[in-house]
Every structure is written in C-alpha cells, then in structure tokens.
Amino acid sequence: ELYAEEPSTFVAGRNALVHELAADNQADAKKRVHDLRRPTVAAWIVNRLYREKRAEIDELIAAGADLRSAQQALLEGKGSKAFAAATERERKATTRLLDDVRRLLESSGHALATELHQVTATLRALACDPQASAAFNGRLSEALEPPGFDSVLRAAAGASEQPEQPERPEQPEQHRHVDRKSTRLNSSHANI
C-alpha cells in the first residue's frame, strides 16, 4: 500500500508500481497510480493512524457526529448538557490520537510543531465535516482544514447550500495589482 509508506519513499514506491503495471499491460491502473500525489507528512501521519489506530479514528468520527447533533440541538435552544458531553467526548478522542501523533512524529524525525498543527486540523476536519469523514479511506495526500463557523450558521439556518457570494465590481487594472499584492502579503503573514 503506497500511502503506508513514508513521504520520502512514496515516489520511488509509486514509480516501481507504475513499472509493474506497465509490464502487466494494465494501462488504466498505471495511469491512476502515476497520478497519485505524494502525501504531506501530516497526511501520512493521519493515514498511518487510519491503519494502526482504526478504532480510535472511528471513535473520533463518531464523537464528531454526536457533537454536530448536539450543536444543532443547542442552536434550537435545547441540550446544553448533551453539548458539553459531546464536546468532551470529541476532545478526548482527539487528545488520545494526538498522543500517538507525537510519538510517530518524534520517532520519524519530523518537525513536531508544524506537523502537529496540520494533523490536529485534519483530525478536527474528520470529526467536524461529515463529507470528509465519509470519504476518508486512509489515502490523504494533504492535510484537511476543518469547516469554519459559516457551517454552523448554515446549520442554524437550515440551509444546505453555500450562500451566494455578492458580485465584486470590476476594478481598474492598477487596483487589481495592488489587491493581488496585498493578498500575497496577507497570505505570507498568515503562514508565519
């Protein structure tokens, strides 16, 4: 299984499998495997958790589903105790997995702080986002981001679709350049 390999050996493993598939005249499989992206370290760690700590991952996803239900009940004006219990269950499930993540990161020699942040975000996304948890199969190629507060607002409003974004008026060319530059600066500051 390619996604069980460390990111540093992923490409070599993928290429070897591509050559095997080519030798076996499996063109469709060869193309699918060739197109697979090397996972980031954070994605690789979560993929390992899926394989090695499946019960804990399943508990996190179940706790996330309970938390979403409790949030909905809270927004409807009921169930504050259920919300507190669901929040604690999700927190404990995440904490148990993060203890394993720290050990995996330290034993593999990867930067703890950066990767831990991305793994935490991915675990929260799996807990909070039903689409992410339903699609998760232990083959992430990049870290996930949990849904933002807008998803809670949509749930409260009963909306199932994204709200329409207002159209932005056309800007003169020089203003667009400034906007792109300020966006890049804001993005670079956010990454620091």
C-alpha angles and dihedrals in degrees: 000000000000097000091058089064122092113260091247091062098034098094094049091049092047092049092049090052091048089054091049092050091047090052089051091050093242098145097166094049090044091056093047092050093043090055094054113116124227108253121242115243091257092051091047091052092051090046089053091050088054090056100037103030102030095146090054092048090049089050091051092051092047091047089051091052090050090048092052090051091048091049090053091049090048091051087053089055100257141091107041091155091050089050092052091048093047092048091052092047092052091046092051093047090051093046092052090053093045090057087059091044092056091052092048093049094047094047092049094047098240126145106274103204101048097040093043090057092051093045090049090051090049093049090049089050090052090050097043104034115066092194092053093047093046092051096043111114103157094269105103117152095189140020119273128228120223117240116269131238090277089075089059090050091050090050090050091050092045091237117150098189135061113267113253114261115233114247114256115227115246111268127212113259096254092054091050089055091052091046092051091048093049090047091054090048092049090048093050091050090050090055094054 
